[in-house]
Amino acid sequence: MKLKNTFSYMVVWLFAVVMLIGTQTAHAQGKDENQAVFRAGAATANITPFLGGGIVGGWGTPPAEYVHDELHARCLVLDDGTTKLVFIIVDNVGLPFNLIDKAKRIIQEETGIKKENIMISATHTHSAVSGHGKGEKRREFVEGEDFDEYQTLIIRRIADVARIALVNLEPAEIGWGVGSVPQHVFVRRWKMKPGTPMPNPFGGEDKVVMNPGHSDNLLEPAAEPDPEVSFISVRSSDGKPIALLANYSLHYVGYVGDKSISADYFAMFADRIQELLKSGRQDPPFVGIMSNGTSGNVNNNNYAIANSNIREPYVKMRMVADDVAEEVFRVHKEITFHKWVPLAAAAEELKLHVRKPSPKELSRAEEVINKPETYKPVHRHEVTYAHRLIKLRDEWPNDIDVVLQTFRIGDLGVAAIPFEVFAQIGMDIKAKSPFKQSFTVGLANGLYGYLPTPEEHKLGGYETWYGTNNVEFEASTKIVTKLMDLFSEIDGK
């Protein structure tokens, strides 16, 4: 009897020791949902430019004379107790690497958060003043810090919004989901019927046309869009919405007022999701965020249907924003909120070759530039692209190092690519990702032009032209491979 009691005592004692060791180990790793506190914070900072600056996004730069809606940098910070992740989405057509890197270095110096844990991207609104600077400062790969007045404002406000979001950190729960809004995404590159002229600015013929409009010459879209809208939602421990960050692969909507500044459907989505979640007039304020996904070859114009475009300013923009927000809200009702999930980040530079024009192509470009004003170009943008060929030769290096980045949020993976990414690339990343759900943020950590697939390169078209696309034909393949390596690095951490 005594032996039996002794044995029972030893079993209980060993069990207690094992449990204690397990608890201490989990706590030391910061991965015990019952011990670590998950926190989230969000904020916005106004980055509306001064009136008079040139609005970029089209072929001209008309001076801004009116602000329809303010531009912002919007930030979401997540904290699992050991790791912080920072999303900052900026209302701009695209930001150069040197500006983003400067902002990241300030945030790292002022908060201690590592640069690889900070993801900064642009929305790609086409109705804002350039974040690339003026004249010679518009060199995407430059490493200097000779920023103009507006760039300096953007940098400081990006750093500030991160600090404000950190102050707003509070115990939180997090969930994520994905819906589908196919009615607003259409591939804008079309194959045309045989015999249809498809000249390019370099004296050749393409196999596709961007934005051809409706006509009897349309054959079929050159690819498929990604209809999904992914989102991350955080709420306080007592259920108050803190922020919602969404990701949709639609380029932009446009159709704004003349010479007007606007954050496009990205900001309208933020307003509408706040209304749907009934999170107005709270302290700190709820922050809605829309990031740009893989939309490089996608817009919301269905050229298969005649007279389908709504051109009245802001009408179509609001229609898109409302529909996307309604779908997010529908899915949001069903998602699971977690009291704690592990966070991780990885980032690495990838070297890519810069496309350089041949001597024959450069010779033709110089001839075009030196033609008399009476010369009738074979393409309306022939002179513009002749100058871009010369710029590639004279100003761009032979190789560039681009920053690729991944975040892990529980079993959600987020990738970041510094290009205007074609939809198929984003769908390939989702299919190959080791995480249950993934999405890709485009125009993140820089902007080096468009990123078509090798197959799309063969078709030609605006997004593949020199000066619009600047890197090697196999760039997208290399990028997806590297992102999978980075996902594997943080999977299971």
C-alpha positions as CSV (number, residue, x, y, z in Angstrom):
1,M,0.0,0.0,0.0
2,K,2.8,2.4,0.9
3,L,4.6,1.6,-2.4
4,K,1.4,2.3,-4.3
5,N,1.0,5.7,-2.7
6,T,4.7,6.5,-3.3
7,F,4.3,5.6,-7.0
8,S,1.2,7.7,-7.3
9,Y,2.9,10.7,-5.7
10,M,5.9,10.4,-8.1
11,V,3.6,10.3,-11.1
12,V,1.8,13.4,-10.0
13,W,5.1,15.1,-9.2
14,L,6.6,14.3,-12.6
15,F,3.4,15.5,-14.4
16,A,3.6,18.8,-12.5
17,V,7.3,19.3,-13.4
18,V,6.6,18.5,-17.1
19,M,3.7,21.0,-17.2
20,L,5.8,23.7,-15.4
21,I,8.7,23.2,-17.9
22,G,6.4,23.4,-20.9
23,T,4.7,26.5,-19.6
24,Q,8.0,28.2,-18.9
25,T,9.4,27.3,-22.3
26,A,6.3,28.5,-24.1
27,H,6.3,31.7,-22.2
28,A,9.9,32.3,-22.8
29,Q,9.3,31.9,-26.6
30,G,6.4,34.4,-26.3
31,K,4.1,31.8,-28.0
32,D,1.7,30.8,-25.3
33,E,-1.7,32.1,-26.1
34,N,-2.7,32.0,-22.5
35,Q,0.3,34.0,-21.3
36,A,1.3,36.5,-24.0
37,V,-0.8,39.5,-24.7
38,F,-1.6,40.3,-28.3
39,R,-1.9,44.0,-29.1
40,A,-2.8,46.2,-32.0
41,G,-2.8,49.9,-32.8
42,A,-3.6,52.1,-35.8
43,A,-3.4,55.7,-36.9
44,T,-3.6,58.0,-39.8
45,A,-1.4,61.0,-40.8
46,N,-2.4,63.7,-43.3
47,I,-0.1,63.9,-46.4
48,T,-2.2,66.2,-48.6
49,P,0.2,68.1,-50.9
50,F,0.4,71.8,-51.4
51,L,-1.9,73.1,-54.2
52,G,0.0,73.9,-57.4
53,G,2.0,70.7,-57.6
54,G,1.7,68.6,-60.7
55,I,-0.8,65.7,-60.5
56,V,0.7,62.5,-61.9
57,G,-0.9,59.4,-63.2
58,G,-1.7,60.5,-66.7
59,W,0.5,61.6,-69.6
60,G,0.5,65.2,-68.3
61,T,1.0,66.9,-64.9
62,P,-1.8,69.4,-64.5
63,P,-1.4,71.6,-61.4
64,A,-3.5,70.7,-58.4
65,E,-6.2,73.3,-57.8
66,Y,-8.7,71.5,-55.6
67,V,-8.7,68.9,-52.9
68,H,-11.7,66.6,-53.2
69,D,-10.5,64.4,-50.3
70,E,-7.4,64.5,-48.2
71,L,-4.5,62.1,-48.7
72,H,-3.2,60.0,-45.8
73,A,-0.6,57.6,-44.6
74,R,-2.5,54.9,-42.8
75,C,-0.8,52.6,-40.3
76,L,-1.5,49.3,-38.6
77,V,0.8,47.9,-35.9
78,L,0.6,44.3,-34.6
79,D,2.4,43.0,-31.5
80,D,2.5,39.4,-30.3
81,G,4.6,40.3,-27.2
82,T,7.9,39.6,-28.8
83,T,7.6,40.7,-32.4
84,K,6.0,43.8,-33.9
85,L,4.8,44.2,-37.6
86,V,4.1,47.5,-39.1
87,F,1.9,48.1,-42.2
88,I,2.0,51.7,-43.7
89,I,-0.1,52.4,-46.8
90,V,0.4,55.8,-48.4
91,D,-2.0,57.6,-50.8
92,N,0.4,58.1,-53.7
93,V,0.9,56.7,-57.2
94,G,4.2,55.2,-56.1
95,L,7.1,55.9,-53.8
96,P,10.8,55.4,-54.6
97,F,13.0,53.0,-52.6
98,N,15.2,55.8,-51.2
99,L,12.3,57.6,-49.7
100,I,10.8,54.5,-48.2
101,D,14.2,53.4,-46.9
102,K,14.7,56.8,-45.3
103,A,11.3,56.6,-43.5
104,K,12.1,53.1,-42.3
105,R,15.4,54.1,-40.9
106,I,13.8,56.9,-39.0
107,I,11.2,54.5,-37.6
108,Q,13.9,52.1,-36.6
109,E,15.9,54.8,-34.8
110,E,12.9,56.2,-33.0
111,T,11.1,53.0,-32.1
112,G,13.6,50.2,-32.2
113,I,11.4,48.2,-34.8
114,K,13.6,46.6,-37.4
115,K,13.4,47.6,-41.0
116,E,12.4,44.2,-42.2
117,N,9.3,44.4,-39.9
118,I,8.1,47.6,-41.6
119,M,6.1,47.3,-44.8
120,I,5.5,50.6,-46.6
121,S,3.5,50.7,-49.8
122,A,1.6,53.1,-52.1
123,T,-2.1,52.8,-53.1
124,H,-1.5,54.0,-56.7
125,T,-4.0,56.7,-56.8
126,H,-3.6,58.6,-60.0
127,S,-4.8,61.9,-58.6
128,A,-2.0,62.9,-56.3
129,V,1.3,64.9,-56.5
130,S,4.4,62.7,-57.2
131,G,6.4,61.2,-54.4
132,H,9.3,60.7,-56.7
133,G,10.6,64.2,-56.7
134,K,11.2,66.5,-59.6
135,G,13.5,66.4,-62.6
136,E,16.7,64.5,-62.0
137,K,15.5,63.3,-58.6
138,R,13.0,61.0,-60.4
139,R,15.5,58.1,-60.4
140,E,13.9,55.1,-58.8
141,F,17.2,53.4,-57.9
142,V,19.0,56.5,-56.5
143,E,20.4,56.1,-53.0
144,G,20.9,59.8,-52.1
145,E,18.7,61.8,-49.8
146,D,18.2,65.0,-51.8
147,F,14.5,65.1,-51.2
148,D,12.2,67.9,-52.3
149,E,9.7,69.6,-50.0
150,Y,6.8,67.3,-50.5
151,Q,9.0,64.2,-50.2
152,T,10.3,65.4,-46.9
153,L,6.8,65.9,-45.7
154,I,5.8,62.3,-46.7
155,I,8.9,60.9,-45.0
156,R,8.2,62.7,-41.7
157,R,4.5,61.8,-41.7
158,I,5.2,58.2,-42.4
159,A,7.5,58.1,-39.4
160,D,5.0,60.0,-37.3
161,V,2.1,57.7,-38.1
162,A,4.0,54.7,-37.0
163,R,4.8,56.3,-33.6
164,I,1.1,57.3,-33.2
165,A,0.0,53.8,-33.9
166,L,2.4,52.5,-31.3
167,V,1.0,54.8,-28.7
168,N,-2.4,53.5,-29.6
169,L,-1.4,49.8,-29.0
170,E,-3.9,48.0,-26.8
171,P,-4.8,44.4,-26.0
172,A,-6.6,43.1,-29.1
173,E,-7.9,40.1,-31.0
174,I,-7.2,39.5,-34.7
175,G,-9.0,37.7,-37.5
176,W,-8.7,37.6,-41.3
177,G,-10.8,36.4,-44.3
178,V,-11.3,36.6,-48.0
179,G,-14.2,37.4,-50.2
180,S,-14.8,37.9,-53.9
181,V,-15.8,41.0,-55.9
182,P,-15.4,39.9,-59.6
183,Q,-17.7,42.6,-61.0
184,H,-15.1,45.4,-60.8
185,V,-11.9,43.7,-62.1
186,F,-11.1,43.3,-65.8
187,V,-7.9,42.6,-67.6
188,R,-7.2,45.7,-69.6
189,R,-4.8,44.0,-72.1
190,W,-6.7,42.6,-75.1
191,K,-5.9,40.4,-78.0
192,M,-7.3,41.8,-81.2
193,K,-8.7,40.2,-84.3
194,P,-6.2,39.4,-87.1
195,G,-5.4,42.4,-89.2
196,T,-5.9,44.9,-86.4
197,P,-3.1,47.5,-86.3
198,M,-1.2,47.3,-83.0
199,P,1.9,49.6,-83.4
200,N,4.2,50.3,-80.5
201,P,6.5,53.3,-80.0
202,F,9.6,51.5,-81.2
203,G,8.5,50.9,-84.8
204,G,7.2,47.4,-84.2
205,E,3.8,45.7,-83.7
206,D,2.4,44.3,-80.4
207,K,0.1,41.3,-80.0
208,V,-2.1,43.0,-77.4
209,V,-3.5,46.5,-76.8
210,M,-4.0,48.2,-73.4
211,N,-7.3,49.9,-72.9
212,P,-8.6,49.4,-76.5
213,G,-12.1,50.6,-75.8
214,H,-15.1,48.7,-77.1
215,S,-15.0,47.8,-80.8
216,D,-15.7,45.0,-83.2
217,N,-11.9,44.2,-83.3
218,L,-11.8,42.9,-79.8
219,L,-10.9,39.2,-79.6
220,E,-10.4,38.3,-75.9
221,P,-8.6,39.5,-72.8
222,A,-5.0,38.4,-72.6
223,A,-5.3,37.0,-69.0
224,E,-7.5,36.6,-66.0
225,P,-7.9,39.1,-63.1
226,D,-7.8,38.1,-59.4
227,P,-11.3,38.8,-58.0
228,E,-10.5,38.2,-54.3
229,V,-10.5,40.8,-51.6
230,S,-8.4,39.7,-48.6
231,F,-8.5,41.5,-45.2
232,I,-7.1,41.6,-41.7
233,S,-9.4,42.9,-38.9
234,V,-8.3,43.8,-35.3
235,R,-10.6,44.6,-32.4
236,S,-10.0,45.5,-28.8
237,S,-10.4,42.8,-26.2
238,D,-13.9,44.1,-25.4
239,G,-14.9,44.0,-29.1
240,K,-14.4,47.6,-30.3
241,P,-13.1,47.7,-33.9
242,I,-9.5,49.1,-34.1
243,A,-8.7,48.7,-37.8
244,L,-9.3,46.7,-40.9
245,L,-6.7,46.4,-43.6
246,A,-7.9,45.1,-47.0
247,N,-6.2,44.1,-50.2
248,Y,-7.9,44.2,-53.7
249,S,-6.2,43.8,-57.1
250,L,-7.8,46.8,-58.8
251,H,-5.3,49.3,-60.3
252,Y,-7.4,52.4,-59.4
253,V,-10.7,53.8,-60.6
254,G,-10.1,57.5,-61.6
255,Y,-12.7,59.8,-63.2
256,V,-12.0,62.6,-60.8
257,G,-12.7,66.3,-61.0
258,D,-10.5,68.5,-63.1
259,K,-7.1,69.2,-61.5
260,S,-8.4,67.6,-58.3
261,I,-6.6,65.7,-55.6
262,S,-8.2,62.4,-54.4
263,A,-7.2,59.2,-52.7
264,D,-9.5,57.3,-55.1
265,Y,-11.6,54.2,-54.1
266,F,-9.0,53.3,-51.5
267,A,-10.1,56.1,-49.2
268,M,-13.8,55.6,-50.0
269,F,-13.5,52.0,-49.0
270,A,-11.9,53.0,-45.7
271,D,-14.9,55.4,-45.0
272,R,-17.5,52.8,-46.0
273,I,-16.1,49.9,-43.9
274,Q,-16.0,52.2,-40.9
275,E,-19.7,52.9,-41.4
276,L,-20.6,49.2,-41.8
277,L,-18.6,48.3,-38.6
278,K,-20.4,51.2,-36.8
279,S,-17.1,52.4,-35.5
280,G,-17.3,56.2,-36.0
281,R,-16.6,58.8,-33.3
282,Q,-14.5,56.5,-31.1
283,D,-11.2,57.2,-29.3
284,P,-8.7,56.4,-30.7
285,P,-10.3,56.5,-34.1
286,F,-11.0,53.4,-36.1
287,V,-8.7,53.1,-39.2
288,G,-9.9,51.6,-42.4
289,I,-7.2,50.8,-45.0
290,M,-7.1,49.5,-48.5
291,S,-3.8,48.3,-50.0
292,N,-3.2,47.7,-53.7
293,G,-2.8,44.0,-54.7
294,T,-1.6,42.5,-58.0
295,S,-3.4,44.9,-60.3
296,G,-0.7,45.8,-62.9
297,N,-2.8,44.6,-65.9
298,V,-6.3,45.2,-64.3
299,N,-8.7,48.0,-64.3
300,N,-12.5,48.2,-63.8
301,N,-13.5,49.0,-67.4
302,N,-15.3,46.1,-69.2
303,Y,-14.5,46.8,-72.8
304,A,-16.6,43.8,-73.9
305,I,-19.7,45.9,-73.3
306,A,-20.4,49.1,-75.2
307,N,-20.9,52.3,-73.2
308,S,-20.3,50.6,-69.9
309,N,-18.0,53.2,-68.4
310,I,-19.4,55.7,-65.9
311,R,-17.4,58.9,-66.4
312,E,-19.1,61.3,-64.0
313,P,-16.5,62.2,-61.3
314,Y,-16.4,60.0,-58.2
315,V,-19.5,58.0,-59.1
316,K,-17.9,54.8,-60.2
317,M,-15.2,55.2,-57.6
318,R,-17.8,55.1,-54.8
319,M,-19.6,52.2,-56.5
320,V,-16.5,50.1,-56.4
321,A,-15.7,51.1,-52.8
322,D,-19.2,50.3,-51.6
323,D,-19.3,46.9,-53.2
324,V,-15.9,45.8,-52.0
325,A,-16.7,47.1,-48.4
326,E,-20.1,45.2,-48.5
327,E,-18.3,42.0,-49.4
328,V,-15.7,42.4,-46.7
329,F,-18.4,43.2,-44.2
330,R,-20.4,40.0,-45.2
331,V,-17.3,37.8,-44.8
332,H,-16.3,39.7,-41.6
333,K,-19.4,38.4,-39.8
334,E,-18.1,34.8,-40.1
335,I,-14.4,35.1,-39.3
336,T,-12.7,33.7,-36.2
337,F,-11.0,36.2,-33.9
338,H,-7.8,35.0,-32.2
339,K,-6.7,36.3,-28.8
340,W,-3.1,35.6,-29.8
341,V,-1.2,34.5,-32.9
342,P,2.5,34.4,-33.7
343,L,4.1,37.1,-35.9
344,A,7.2,36.9,-38.0
345,A,8.9,38.8,-40.8
346,A,11.6,38.3,-43.4
347,A,13.1,40.5,-46.0
348,E,15.9,40.1,-48.6
349,E,17.3,41.9,-51.6
350,L,17.1,40.2,-55.0
351,K,19.4,41.3,-57.8
352,L,17.6,41.8,-61.2
353,H,19.1,42.7,-64.5
354,V,18.0,46.0,-66.0
355,R,16.7,45.8,-69.6
356,K,19.0,47.7,-71.9
357,P,18.0,48.7,-75.4
358,S,20.1,47.4,-78.3
359,P,22.4,49.8,-80.4
360,K,19.8,49.6,-83.2
361,E,17.0,50.6,-80.9
362,L,19.0,53.4,-79.4
363,S,20.0,54.7,-82.9
364,R,16.3,54.8,-83.8
365,A,15.4,56.6,-80.6
366,E,18.0,59.3,-81.3
367,E,16.6,59.7,-84.8
368,V,13.1,60.1,-83.4
369,I,14.2,62.7,-80.9
370,N,16.0,64.7,-83.6
371,K,13.2,64.6,-86.1
372,P,11.7,68.0,-87.1
373,E,8.5,69.1,-85.4
374,T,6.6,68.4,-88.7
375,Y,7.4,64.7,-88.3
376,K,4.4,62.5,-87.9
377,P,5.2,59.8,-85.3
378,V,4.1,56.2,-85.9
379,H,2.8,56.1,-82.4
380,R,1.5,59.0,-80.3
381,H,4.0,58.2,-77.5
382,E,7.0,57.6,-79.8
383,V,9.0,60.6,-78.7
384,T,8.3,60.0,-75.0
385,Y,9.6,56.5,-75.2
386,A,12.6,57.5,-77.3
387,H,13.6,59.6,-74.4
388,R,13.0,56.7,-72.0
389,L,15.3,54.5,-74.0
390,I,18.1,57.1,-73.7
391,K,17.4,57.4,-69.9
392,L,17.7,53.6,-69.6
393,R,21.1,53.7,-71.3
394,D,22.5,56.8,-69.5
395,E,20.9,56.7,-66.0
396,W,20.0,53.2,-65.1
397,P,22.6,50.7,-63.8
398,N,23.0,47.2,-65.3
399,D,21.5,45.6,-62.2
400,I,19.3,46.7,-59.4
401,D,18.7,45.2,-55.9
402,V,15.0,45.1,-55.0
403,V,13.6,44.5,-51.5
404,L,11.2,41.5,-51.2
405,Q,9.4,41.0,-47.9
406,T,7.0,38.6,-46.2
407,F,5.0,38.8,-43.0
408,R,3.5,35.9,-41.0
409,I,0.3,36.5,-39.0
410,G,-0.7,33.1,-37.6
411,D,-1.5,31.0,-40.7
412,L,-1.8,34.1,-42.9
413,G,1.1,35.0,-45.2
414,V,1.6,38.5,-46.7
415,A,4.1,39.2,-49.5
416,A,5.4,42.6,-50.7
417,I,6.7,43.4,-54.1
418,P,8.1,46.8,-55.4
419,F,6.4,46.7,-58.8
420,E,3.0,47.1,-60.4
421,V,2.4,43.3,-60.3
422,F,0.3,41.4,-62.9
423,A,-2.6,39.5,-61.4
424,Q,-1.4,36.0,-62.4
425,I,1.7,36.5,-60.2
426,G,-0.4,37.2,-57.2
427,M,-2.5,34.1,-57.9
428,D,0.6,32.0,-58.3
429,I,1.9,33.2,-54.9
430,K,-1.4,32.3,-53.3
431,A,-1.3,28.8,-54.9
432,K,2.3,28.2,-53.8
433,S,2.3,29.7,-50.4
434,P,2.7,27.4,-47.4
435,F,0.0,29.4,-45.5
436,K,-3.7,28.7,-45.5
437,Q,-4.4,32.2,-46.8
438,S,-2.0,34.7,-48.5
439,F,-2.1,37.9,-50.3
440,T,0.4,40.2,-52.0
441,V,0.8,44.0,-51.5
442,G,2.1,45.6,-54.7
443,L,4.1,48.9,-55.0
444,A,5.7,48.0,-51.6
445,N,9.2,49.1,-50.6
446,G,9.8,51.0,-53.9
447,L,8.5,51.1,-57.4
448,Y,10.5,50.0,-60.4
449,G,7.8,49.8,-63.0
450,Y,5.5,47.0,-64.2
451,L,6.1,43.3,-63.5
452,P,4.6,41.1,-66.2
453,T,5.0,37.3,-66.4
454,P,7.4,35.9,-69.1
455,E,4.4,34.8,-71.1
456,E,2.9,38.3,-71.1
457,H,6.2,39.7,-72.2
458,K,5.9,37.8,-75.4
459,L,2.7,39.6,-76.2
460,G,4.2,43.1,-75.9
461,G,1.9,46.0,-75.0
462,Y,2.3,49.1,-72.8
463,E,3.2,47.3,-69.6
464,T,6.2,45.5,-71.3
465,W,7.7,48.5,-73.1
466,Y,11.1,49.8,-72.2
467,G,10.7,52.5,-69.6
468,T,7.4,51.1,-68.4
469,N,9.0,47.7,-67.6
470,N,12.6,48.0,-66.7
471,V,13.8,44.6,-65.6
472,E,14.6,41.2,-67.1
473,F,11.9,39.0,-68.7
474,E,12.3,36.3,-66.0
475,A,12.0,38.8,-63.1
476,S,8.6,37.6,-61.9
477,T,9.7,34.0,-61.8
478,K,12.7,34.9,-59.7
479,I,10.6,37.0,-57.4
480,V,8.0,34.3,-56.7
481,T,10.8,31.8,-56.0
482,K,12.5,34.2,-53.5
483,L,9.2,34.9,-51.8
484,M,8.6,31.2,-51.3
485,D,12.0,31.0,-49.7
486,L,11.1,33.9,-47.4
487,F,7.7,32.3,-46.6
488,S,9.5,29.1,-45.7
489,E,11.8,31.0,-43.4
490,I,9.0,32.4,-41.3
491,D,6.6,29.5,-41.5
492,G,6.5,27.8,-38.1
493,K,8.4,30.5,-36.3
